[in-house]
Amino acid sequence: MPAAKPASLSLAVQFEDLPTRFADALESAAGRVRAMTADRMEGWIRTAMFLGIAAVIGATGLVFLLITAHRTLSIGLGTAGSLATLGGLFLIAGLLIWNRGSTHQRGRE
């Protein structure tokens, strides 16, 4: 029959295991907090990032397109004619958008 371990030896084994159990408990708590916060928002953050990048690239493309249209039109119309033509196109587009937004008819309140 094996001899019983002294009480001090079993207490020492529990204390030696304490840092490992404490570290595991902290890691488990951090994992739960991350699952409730950051992991839920990860998809939204990625979508917002990609939309932001797409908006910047799209805006840059529109600026380059406008510059190209101005330089192309200025070959035949001159600088003032090119700016007047592009300004007129923007004015017409703005008026069309403005009229489309009006839902009430004139004369009725």
Phi and psi in radians as a Rosetta constraint file:
Dihedral C 1 N 2 CA 2 C 2 CIRCULARHARMONIC -1.247 0.35
Dihedral N 2 CA 2 C 2 N 3 CIRCULARHARMONIC 2.663 0.35
Dihedral C 2 N 3 CA 3 C 3 CIRCULARHARMONIC -1.357 0.35
Dihedral N 3 CA 3 C 3 N 4 CIRCULARHARMONIC 2.570 0.35
Dihedral C 3 N 4 CA 4 C 4 CIRCULARHARMONIC -1.249 0.35
Dihedral N 4 CA 4 C 4 N 5 CIRCULARHARMONIC 2.498 0.35
Dihedral C 4 N 5 CA 5 C 5 CIRCULARHARMONIC -1.302 0.35
Dihedral N 5 CA 5 C 5 N 6 CIRCULARHARMONIC 2.528 0.35
Dihedral C 5 N 6 CA 6 C 6 CIRCULARHARMONIC -1.188 0.35
Dihedral N 6 CA 6 C 6 N 7 CIRCULARHARMONIC 2.657 0.35
Dihedral C 6 N 7 CA 7 C 7 CIRCULARHARMONIC -1.095 0.35
Dihedral N 7 CA 7 C 7 N 8 CIRCULARHARMONIC -0.580 0.35
Dihedral C 7 N 8 CA 8 C 8 CIRCULARHARMONIC -1.206 0.35
Dihedral N 8 CA 8 C 8 N 9 CIRCULARHARMONIC -0.553 0.35
Dihedral C 8 N 9 CA 9 C 9 CIRCULARHARMONIC -1.217 0.35
Dihedral N 9 CA 9 C 9 N 10 CIRCULARHARMONIC -0.745 0.35
Dihedral C 9 N 10 CA 10 C 10 CIRCULARHARMONIC -1.192 0.35
Dihedral N 10 CA 10 C 10 N 11 CIRCULARHARMONIC -0.575 0.35
Dihedral C 10 N 11 CA 11 C 11 CIRCULARHARMONIC -1.190 0.35
Dihedral N 11 CA 11 C 11 N 12 CIRCULARHARMONIC -0.640 0.35
Dihedral C 11 N 12 CA 12 C 12 CIRCULARHARMONIC -1.172 0.35
Dihedral N 12 CA 12 C 12 N 13 CIRCULARHARMONIC -0.655 0.35
Dihedral C 12 N 13 CA 13 C 13 CIRCULARHARMONIC -1.136 0.35
Dihedral N 13 CA 13 C 13 N 14 CIRCULARHARMONIC -0.694 0.35
Dihedral C 13 N 14 CA 14 C 14 CIRCULARHARMONIC -1.125 0.35
Dihedral N 14 CA 14 C 14 N 15 CIRCULARHARMONIC -0.699 0.35
Dihedral C 14 N 15 CA 15 C 15 CIRCULARHARMONIC -1.244 0.35
Dihedral N 15 CA 15 C 15 N 16 CIRCULARHARMONIC -0.538 0.35
Dihedral C 15 N 16 CA 16 C 16 CIRCULARHARMONIC -1.197 0.35
Dihedral N 16 CA 16 C 16 N 17 CIRCULARHARMONIC -0.555 0.35
Dihedral C 16 N 17 CA 17 C 17 CIRCULARHARMONIC -1.441 0.35
Dihedral N 17 CA 17 C 17 N 18 CIRCULARHARMONIC -0.239 0.35
Dihedral C 17 N 18 CA 18 C 18 CIRCULARHARMONIC -1.050 0.35
Dihedral N 18 CA 18 C 18 N 19 CIRCULARHARMONIC -0.817 0.35
Dihedral C 18 N 19 CA 19 C 19 CIRCULARHARMONIC -1.065 0.35
Dihedral N 19 CA 19 C 19 N 20 CIRCULARHARMONIC -0.637 0.35
Dihedral C 19 N 20 CA 20 C 20 CIRCULARHARMONIC -1.180 0.35
Dihedral N 20 CA 20 C 20 N 21 CIRCULARHARMONIC -0.776 0.35
Dihedral C 20 N 21 CA 21 C 21 CIRCULARHARMONIC -1.162 0.35
Dihedral N 21 CA 21 C 21 N 22 CIRCULARHARMONIC -0.663 0.35
Dihedral C 21 N 22 CA 22 C 22 CIRCULARHARMONIC -1.132 0.35
Dihedral N 22 CA 22 C 22 N 23 CIRCULARHARMONIC -0.753 0.35
Dihedral C 22 N 23 CA 23 C 23 CIRCULARHARMONIC -1.116 0.35
Dihedral N 23 CA 23 C 23 N 24 CIRCULARHARMONIC -0.714 0.35
Dihedral C 23 N 24 CA 24 C 24 CIRCULARHARMONIC -1.118 0.35
Dihedral N 24 CA 24 C 24 N 25 CIRCULARHARMONIC -0.680 0.35
Dihedral C 24 N 25 CA 25 C 25 CIRCULARHARMONIC -1.156 0.35
Dihedral N 25 CA 25 C 25 N 26 CIRCULARHARMONIC -0.722 0.35
Dihedral C 25 N 26 CA 26 C 26 CIRCULARHARMONIC -1.115 0.35
Dihedral N 26 CA 26 C 26 N 27 CIRCULARHARMONIC -0.739 0.35
Dihedral C 26 N 27 CA 27 C 27 CIRCULARHARMONIC -1.131 0.35
Dihedral N 27 CA 27 C 27 N 28 CIRCULARHARMONIC -0.678 0.35
Dihedral C 27 N 28 CA 28 C 28 CIRCULARHARMONIC -1.140 0.35
Dihedral N 28 CA 28 C 28 N 29 CIRCULARHARMONIC -0.749 0.35
Dihedral C 28 N 29 CA 29 C 29 CIRCULARHARMONIC -1.128 0.35
Dihedral N 29 CA 29 C 29 N 30 CIRCULARHARMONIC -0.729 0.35
Dihedral C 29 N 30 CA 30 C 30 CIRCULARHARMONIC -1.122 0.35
Dihedral N 30 CA 30 C 30 N 31 CIRCULARHARMONIC -0.663 0.35
Dihedral C 30 N 31 CA 31 C 31 CIRCULARHARMONIC -1.113 0.35
Dihedral N 31 CA 31 C 31 N 32 CIRCULARHARMONIC -0.698 0.35
Dihedral C 31 N 32 CA 32 C 32 CIRCULARHARMONIC -1.175 0.35
Dihedral N 32 CA 32 C 32 N 33 CIRCULARHARMONIC -0.727 0.35
Dihedral C 32 N 33 CA 33 C 33 CIRCULARHARMONIC -1.129 0.35
Dihedral N 33 CA 33 C 33 N 34 CIRCULARHARMONIC -0.753 0.35
Dihedral C 33 N 34 CA 34 C 34 CIRCULARHARMONIC -1.091 0.35
Dihedral N 34 CA 34 C 34 N 35 CIRCULARHARMONIC -0.694 0.35
Dihedral C 34 N 35 CA 35 C 35 CIRCULARHARMONIC -1.144 0.35
Dihedral N 35 CA 35 C 35 N 36 CIRCULARHARMONIC -0.571 0.35
Dihedral C 35 N 36 CA 36 C 36 CIRCULARHARMONIC -1.449 0.35
Dihedral N 36 CA 36 C 36 N 37 CIRCULARHARMONIC -0.306 0.35
Dihedral C 36 N 37 CA 37 C 37 CIRCULARHARMONIC -2.075 0.35
Dihedral N 37 CA 37 C 37 N 38 CIRCULARHARMONIC -1.348 0.35
Dihedral C 37 N 38 CA 38 C 38 CIRCULARHARMONIC -1.174 0.35
Dihedral N 38 CA 38 C 38 N 39 CIRCULARHARMONIC -0.696 0.35
Dihedral C 38 N 39 CA 39 C 39 CIRCULARHARMONIC -1.137 0.35
Dihedral N 39 CA 39 C 39 N 40 CIRCULARHARMONIC -0.580 0.35
Dihedral C 39 N 40 CA 40 C 40 CIRCULARHARMONIC -1.218 0.35
Dihedral N 40 CA 40 C 40 N 41 CIRCULARHARMONIC -0.590 0.35
Dihedral C 40 N 41 CA 41 C 41 CIRCULARHARMONIC -1.546 0.35
Dihedral N 41 CA 41 C 41 N 42 CIRCULARHARMONIC -0.131 0.35
Dihedral C 41 N 42 CA 42 C 42 CIRCULARHARMONIC -1.036 0.35
Dihedral N 42 CA 42 C 42 N 43 CIRCULARHARMONIC -0.765 0.35
Dihedral C 42 N 43 CA 43 C 43 CIRCULARHARMONIC -1.130 0.35
Dihedral N 43 CA 43 C 43 N 44 CIRCULARHARMONIC -0.718 0.35
Dihedral C 43 N 44 CA 44 C 44 CIRCULARHARMONIC -1.168 0.35
Dihedral N 44 CA 44 C 44 N 45 CIRCULARHARMONIC -0.664 0.35
Dihedral C 44 N 45 CA 45 C 45 CIRCULARHARMONIC -1.157 0.35
Dihedral N 45 CA 45 C 45 N 46 CIRCULARHARMONIC -0.753 0.35
Dihedral C 45 N 46 CA 46 C 46 CIRCULARHARMONIC -1.084 0.35
Dihedral N 46 CA 46 C 46 N 47 CIRCULARHARMONIC -0.761 0.35
Dihedral C 46 N 47 CA 47 C 47 CIRCULARHARMONIC -1.096 0.35
Dihedral N 47 CA 47 C 47 N 48 CIRCULARHARMONIC -0.762 0.35
Dihedral C 47 N 48 CA 48 C 48 CIRCULARHARMONIC -1.119 0.35
Dihedral N 48 CA 48 C 48 N 49 CIRCULARHARMONIC -0.664 0.35
Dihedral C 48 N 49 CA 49 C 49 CIRCULARHARMONIC -1.137 0.35
Dihedral N 49 CA 49 C 49 N 50 CIRCULARHARMONIC -0.816 0.35
Dihedral C 49 N 50 CA 50 C 50 CIRCULARHARMONIC -1.155 0.35
Dihedral N 50 CA 50 C 50 N 51 CIRCULARHARMONIC -0.649 0.35
Dihedral C 50 N 51 CA 51 C 51 CIRCULARHARMONIC -1.156 0.35
Dihedral N 51 CA 51 C 51 N 52 CIRCULARHARMONIC -0.666 0.35
Dihedral C 51 N 52 CA 52 C 52 CIRCULARHARMONIC -1.120 0.35
Dihedral N 52 CA 52 C 52 N 53 CIRCULARHARMONIC -0.772 0.35
Dihedral C 52 N 53 CA 53 C 53 CIRCULARHARMONIC -1.116 0.35
Dihedral N 53 CA 53 C 53 N 54 CIRCULARHARMONIC -0.736 0.35
Dihedral C 53 N 54 CA 54 C 54 CIRCULARHARMONIC -1.118 0.35
Dihedral N 54 CA 54 C 54 N 55 CIRCULARHARMONIC -0.653 0.35
Dihedral C 54 N 55 CA 55 C 55 CIRCULARHARMONIC -1.148 0.35
Dihedral N 55 CA 55 C 55 N 56 CIRCULARHARMONIC -0.726 0.35
Dihedral C 55 N 56 CA 56 C 56 CIRCULARHARMONIC -1.147 0.35
Dihedral N 56 CA 56 C 56 N 57 CIRCULARHARMONIC -0.781 0.35
Dihedral C 56 N 57 CA 57 C 57 CIRCULARHARMONIC -1.150 0.35
Dihedral N 57 CA 57 C 57 N 58 CIRCULARHARMONIC -0.702 0.35
Dihedral C 57 N 58 CA 58 C 58 CIRCULARHARMONIC -1.137 0.35
Dihedral N 58 CA 58 C 58 N 59 CIRCULARHARMONIC -0.737 0.35
Dihedral C 58 N 59 CA 59 C 59 CIRCULARHARMONIC -1.135 0.35
Dihedral N 59 CA 59 C 59 N 60 CIRCULARHARMONIC -0.711 0.35
Dihedral C 59 N 60 CA 60 C 60 CIRCULARHARMONIC -1.106 0.35
Dihedral N 60 CA 60 C 60 N 61 CIRCULARHARMONIC -0.721 0.35
Dihedral C 60 N 61 CA 61 C 61 CIRCULARHARMONIC -1.098 0.35
Dihedral N 61 CA 61 C 61 N 62 CIRCULARHARMONIC -0.703 0.35
Dihedral C 61 N 62 CA 62 C 62 CIRCULARHARMONIC -1.138 0.35
Dihedral N 62 CA 62 C 62 N 63 CIRCULARHARMONIC -0.664 0.35
Dihedral C 62 N 63 CA 63 C 63 CIRCULARHARMONIC -1.122 0.35
Dihedral N 63 CA 63 C 63 N 64 CIRCULARHARMONIC -0.799 0.35
Dihedral C 63 N 64 CA 64 C 64 CIRCULARHARMONIC -1.112 0.35
Dihedral N 64 CA 64 C 64 N 65 CIRCULARHARMONIC -0.640 0.35
Dihedral C 64 N 65 CA 65 C 65 CIRCULARHARMONIC -1.138 0.35
Dihedral N 65 CA 65 C 65 N 66 CIRCULARHARMONIC -0.714 0.35
Dihedral C 65 N 66 CA 66 C 66 CIRCULARHARMONIC -1.144 0.35
Dihedral N 66 CA 66 C 66 N 67 CIRCULARHARMONIC -0.731 0.35
Dihedral C 66 N 67 CA 67 C 67 CIRCULARHARMONIC -1.109 0.35
Dihedral N 67 CA 67 C 67 N 68 CIRCULARHARMONIC -0.730 0.35
Dihedral C 67 N 68 CA 68 C 68 CIRCULARHARMONIC -1.116 0.35
Dihedral N 68 CA 68 C 68 N 69 CIRCULARHARMONIC -0.745 0.35
Dihedral C 68 N 69 CA 69 C 69 CIRCULARHARMONIC -1.106 0.35
Dihedral N 69 CA 69 C 69 N 70 CIRCULARHARMONIC -0.731 0.35
Dihedral C 69 N 70 CA 70 C 70 CIRCULARHARMONIC -1.101 0.35
Dihedral N 70 CA 70 C 70 N 71 CIRCULARHARMONIC -0.808 0.35
Dihedral C 70 N 71 CA 71 C 71 CIRCULARHARMONIC -1.188 0.35
Dihedral N 71 CA 71 C 71 N 72 CIRCULARHARMONIC -0.615 0.35
Dihedral C 71 N 72 CA 72 C 72 CIRCULARHARMONIC -1.187 0.35
Dihedral N 72 CA 72 C 72 N 73 CIRCULARHARMONIC -0.792 0.35
Dihedral C 72 N 73 CA 73 C 73 CIRCULARHARMONIC -1.193 0.35
Dihedral N 73 CA 73 C 73 N 74 CIRCULARHARMONIC -0.531 0.35
Dihedral C 73 N 74 CA 74 C 74 CIRCULARHARMONIC -1.248 0.35
Dihedral N 74 CA 74 C 74 N 75 CIRCULARHARMONIC -0.276 0.35
Dihedral C 74 N 75 CA 75 C 75 CIRCULARHARMONIC -1.126 0.35
Dihedral N 75 CA 75 C 75 N 76 CIRCULARHARMONIC -0.790 0.35
Dihedral C 75 N 76 CA 76 C 76 CIRCULARHARMONIC -1.636 0.35
Dihedral N 76 CA 76 C 76 N 77 CIRCULARHARMONIC -0.577 0.35
Dihedral C 76 N 77 CA 77 C 77 CIRCULARHARMONIC -1.790 0.35
Dihedral N 77 CA 77 C 77 N 78 CIRCULARHARMONIC -0.239 0.35
Dihedral C 77 N 78 CA 78 C 78 CIRCULARHARMONIC 1.518 0.35
Dihedral N 78 CA 78 C 78 N 79 CIRCULARHARMONIC 2.971 0.35
Dihedral C 78 N 79 CA 79 C 79 CIRCULARHARMONIC -1.140 0.35
Dihedral N 79 CA 79 C 79 N 80 CIRCULARHARMONIC -0.806 0.35
Dihedral C 79 N 80 CA 80 C 80 CIRCULARHARMONIC -1.147 0.35
Dihedral N 80 CA 80 C 80 N 81 CIRCULARHARMONIC -0.725 0.35
Dihedral C 80 N 81 CA 81 C 81 CIRCULARHARMONIC -1.135 0.35
Dihedral N 81 CA 81 C 81 N 82 CIRCULARHARMONIC -0.664 0.35
Dihedral C 81 N 82 CA 82 C 82 CIRCULARHARMONIC -1.136 0.35
Dihedral N 82 CA 82 C 82 N 83 CIRCULARHARMONIC -0.804 0.35
Dihedral C 82 N 83 CA 83 C 83 CIRCULARHARMONIC -1.144 0.35
Dihedral N 83 CA 83 C 83 N 84 CIRCULARHARMONIC -0.653 0.35
Dihedral C 83 N 84 CA 84 C 84 CIRCULARHARMONIC -1.152 0.35
Dihedral N 84 CA 84 C 84 N 85 CIRCULARHARMONIC -0.720 0.35
Dihedral C 84 N 85 CA 85 C 85 CIRCULARHARMONIC -1.122 0.35
Dihedral N 85 CA 85 C 85 N 86 CIRCULARHARMONIC -0.834 0.35
Dihedral C 85 N 86 CA 86 C 86 CIRCULARHARMONIC -1.147 0.35
Dihedral N 86 CA 86 C 86 N 87 CIRCULARHARMONIC -0.697 0.35
Dihedral C 86 N 87 CA 87 C 87 CIRCULARHARMONIC -1.087 0.35
Dihedral N 87 CA 87 C 87 N 88 CIRCULARHARMONIC -0.712 0.35
Dihedral C 87 N 88 CA 88 C 88 CIRCULARHARMONIC -1.105 0.35
Dihedral N 88 CA 88 C 88 N 89 CIRCULARHARMONIC -0.699 0.35
Dihedral C 88 N 89 CA 89 C 89 CIRCULARHARMONIC -1.122 0.35
Dihedral N 89 CA 89 C 89 N 90 CIRCULARHARMONIC -0.720 0.35
Dihedral C 89 N 90 CA 90 C 90 CIRCULARHARMONIC -1.159 0.35
Dihedral N 90 CA 90 C 90 N 91 CIRCULARHARMONIC -0.640 0.35
Dihedral C 90 N 91 CA 91 C 91 CIRCULARHARMONIC -1.131 0.35
Dihedral N 91 CA 91 C 91 N 92 CIRCULARHARMONIC -0.792 0.35
Dihedral C 91 N 92 CA 92 C 92 CIRCULARHARMONIC -1.100 0.35
Dihedral N 92 CA 92 C 92 N 93 CIRCULARHARMONIC -0.750 0.35
Dihedral C 92 N 93 CA 93 C 93 CIRCULARHARMONIC -1.100 0.35
Dihedral N 93 CA 93 C 93 N 94 CIRCULARHARMONIC -0.717 0.35
Dihedral C 93 N 94 CA 94 C 94 CIRCULARHARMONIC -1.119 0.35
Dihedral N 94 CA 94 C 94 N 95 CIRCULARHARMONIC -0.709 0.35
Dihedral C 94 N 95 CA 95 C 95 CIRCULARHARMONIC -1.145 0.35
Dihedral N 95 CA 95 C 95 N 96 CIRCULARHARMONIC -0.698 0.35
Dihedral C 95 N 96 CA 96 C 96 CIRCULARHARMONIC -1.117 0.35
Dihedral N 96 CA 96 C 96 N 97 CIRCULARHARMONIC -0.728 0.35
Dihedral C 96 N 97 CA 97 C 97 CIRCULARHARMONIC -1.165 0.35
Dihedral N 97 CA 97 C 97 N 98 CIRCULARHARMONIC -0.696 0.35
Dihedral C 97 N 98 CA 98 C 98 CIRCULARHARMONIC -1.102 0.35
Dihedral N 98 CA 98 C 98 N 99 CIRCULARHARMONIC -0.784 0.35
Dihedral C 98 N 99 CA 99 C 99 CIRCULARHARMONIC -1.187 0.35
Dihedral N 99 CA 99 C 99 N 100 CIRCULARHARMONIC -0.580 0.35
Dihedral C 99 N 100 CA 100 C 100 CIRCULARHARMONIC -1.193 0.35
Dihedral N 100 CA 100 C 100 N 101 CIRCULARHARMONIC -0.536 0.35
Dihedral C 100 N 101 CA 101 C 101 CIRCULARHARMONIC -1.330 0.35
Dihedral N 101 CA 101 C 101 N 102 CIRCULARHARMONIC -0.332 0.35
Dihedral C 101 N 102 CA 102 C 102 CIRCULARHARMONIC -1.339 0.35
Dihedral N 102 CA 102 C 102 N 103 CIRCULARHARMONIC 2.096 0.35
Dihedral C 102 N 103 CA 103 C 103 CIRCULARHARMONIC -1.828 0.35
Dihedral N 103 CA 103 C 103 N 104 CIRCULARHARMONIC -0.410 0.35
Dihedral C 103 N 104 CA 104 C 104 CIRCULARHARMONIC -1.612 0.35
Dihedral N 104 CA 104 C 104 N 105 CIRCULARHARMONIC 2.614 0.35
Dihedral C 104 N 105 CA 105 C 105 CIRCULARHARMONIC -1.518 0.35
Dihedral N 105 CA 105 C 105 N 106 CIRCULARHARMONIC 2.649 0.35
Dihedral C 105 N 106 CA 106 C 106 CIRCULARHARMONIC -1.257 0.35
Dihedral N 106 CA 106 C 106 N 107 CIRCULARHARMONIC 2.488 0.35
Dihedral C 106 N 107 CA 107 C 107 CIRCULARHARMONIC 1.662 0.35
Dihedral N 107 CA 107 C 107 N 108 CIRCULARHARMONIC -0.349 0.35
Dihedral C 107 N 108 CA 108 C 108 CIRCULARHARMONIC -1.893 0.35
Dihedral N 108 CA 108 C 108 N 109 CIRCULARHARMONIC 2.490 0.35
